[in-house]
């Protein structure tokens, strides 16, 4: 069984370049925030925007 077929080669190429969660820069920023005493939530859904999340939210 294969996955969904991309709508075009350009869409497929663009989506394959999309970063993933918990990248090294994200983790570095979160460590600095935590070390500074700030508490936060990770990958919080954005109200009213389907399939969107905020990386770091208070």
ChimeraX commands (.cxc) that place a marker at each C-alpha (Angstrom):
marker #1 position 0.00,0.00,0.00 radius 0.5
marker #1 position 1.43,3.36,-0.99 radius 0.5
marker #1 position 0.74,6.82,0.40 radius 0.5
marker #1 position -1.27,9.62,-1.19 radius 0.5
marker #1 position -0.18,10.88,-4.58 radius 0.5
marker #1 position 1.21,14.46,-4.55 radius 0.5
marker #1 position -0.70,16.99,-6.61 radius 0.5
marker #1 position 2.49,18.01,-8.43 radius 0.5
marker #1 position 6.24,17.53,-8.32 radius 0.5
marker #1 position 6.74,21.08,-7.01 radius 0.5
marker #1 position 4.33,20.50,-4.11 radius 0.5
marker #1 position 6.06,17.24,-3.29 radius 0.5
marker #1 position 9.48,18.92,-3.28 radius 0.5
marker #1 position 8.28,21.82,-1.12 radius 0.5
marker #1 position 6.63,19.57,1.45 radius 0.5
marker #1 position 9.69,17.34,1.70 radius 0.5
marker #1 position 11.72,20.42,2.71 radius 0.5
marker #1 position 9.34,21.32,5.54 radius 0.5
marker #1 position 11.03,21.06,8.89 radius 0.5
marker #1 position 9.85,18.71,11.56 radius 0.5
marker #1 position 9.11,19.25,15.21 radius 0.5
marker #1 position 11.79,19.38,17.87 radius 0.5
marker #1 position 14.61,20.57,15.65 radius 0.5
marker #1 position 17.97,21.39,17.24 radius 0.5
marker #1 position 17.34,25.18,17.14 radius 0.5
marker #1 position 13.87,24.76,18.71 radius 0.5
marker #1 position 15.25,22.64,21.53 radius 0.5
marker #1 position 18.07,25.16,22.13 radius 0.5
marker #1 position 15.57,28.02,22.44 radius 0.5
marker #1 position 13.34,25.99,24.76 radius 0.5
marker #1 position 16.31,25.14,26.99 radius 0.5
marker #1 position 17.20,28.83,27.25 radius 0.5
marker #1 position 13.61,29.75,28.08 radius 0.5
marker #1 position 13.39,27.05,30.73 radius 0.5
marker #1 position 16.76,28.01,32.24 radius 0.5
marker #1 position 15.50,31.60,32.47 radius 0.5
marker #1 position 12.59,30.42,34.59 radius 0.5
marker #1 position 9.94,30.72,31.87 radius 0.5
marker #1 position 7.38,27.98,31.52 radius 0.5
marker #1 position 5.63,27.27,28.26 radius 0.5
marker #1 position 3.62,24.80,26.22 radius 0.5
marker #1 position 4.85,23.21,23.00 radius 0.5
marker #1 position 3.01,22.73,19.67 radius 0.5
marker #1 position -0.21,24.43,20.79 radius 0.5
marker #1 position -3.12,24.45,18.30 radius 0.5
marker #1 position -4.03,27.88,16.91 radius 0.5
marker #1 position -7.73,28.63,17.51 radius 0.5
marker #1 position -9.68,29.02,14.29 radius 0.5
marker #1 position -6.82,27.77,12.11 radius 0.5
marker #1 position -7.07,24.11,11.25 radius 0.5
marker #1 position -3.82,22.17,11.10 radius 0.5
marker #1 position -1.73,25.01,12.54 radius 0.5
marker #1 position 0.30,24.99,15.74 radius 0.5
marker #1 position 2.52,27.41,17.62 radius 0.5
marker #1 position 5.96,26.01,18.49 radius 0.5
marker #1 position 6.19,27.70,21.92 radius 0.5
marker #1 position 3.33,29.39,23.78 radius 0.5
marker #1 position 2.95,30.85,27.25 radius 0.5
marker link #1:1,2 radius 0.2
marker link #1:2,3 radius 0.2
marker link #1:3,4 radius 0.2
marker link #1:4,5 radius 0.2
marker link #1:5,6 radius 0.2
marker link #1:6,7 radius 0.2
marker link #1:7,8 radius 0.2
marker link #1:8,9 radius 0.2
marker link #1:9,10 radius 0.2
marker link #1:10,11 radius 0.2
marker link #1:11,12 radius 0.2
marker link #1:12,13 radius 0.2
marker link #1:13,14 radius 0.2
marker link #1:14,15 radius 0.2
marker link #1:15,16 radius 0.2
marker link #1:16,17 radius 0.2
marker link #1:17,18 radius 0.2
marker link #1:18,19 radius 0.2
marker link #1:19,20 radius 0.2
marker link #1:20,21 radius 0.2
marker link #1:21,22 radius 0.2
marker link #1:22,23 radius 0.2
marker link #1:23,24 radius 0.2
marker link #1:24,25 radius 0.2
marker link #1:25,26 radius 0.2
marker link #1:26,27 radius 0.2
marker link #1:27,28 radius 0.2
marker link #1:28,29 radius 0.2
marker link #1:29,30 radius 0.2
marker link #1:30,31 radius 0.2
marker link #1:31,32 radius 0.2
marker link #1:32,33 radius 0.2
marker link #1:33,34 radius 0.2
marker link #1:34,35 radius 0.2
marker link #1:35,36 radius 0.2
marker link #1:36,37 radius 0.2
marker link #1:37,38 radius 0.2
marker link #1:38,39 radius 0.2
marker link #1:39,40 radius 0.2
marker link #1:40,41 radius 0.2
marker link #1:41,42 radius 0.2
marker link #1:42,43 radius 0.2
marker link #1:43,44 radius 0.2
marker link #1:44,45 radius 0.2
marker link #1:45,46 radius 0.2
marker link #1:46,47 radius 0.2
marker link #1:47,48 radius 0.2
marker link #1:48,49 radius 0.2
marker link #1:49,50 radius 0.2
marker link #1:50,51 radius 0.2
marker link #1:51,52 radius 0.2
marker link #1:52,53 radius 0.2
marker link #1:53,54 radius 0.2
marker link #1:54,55 radius 0.2
marker link #1:55,56 radius 0.2
marker link #1:56,57 radius 0.2
marker link #1:57,58 radius 0.2
view
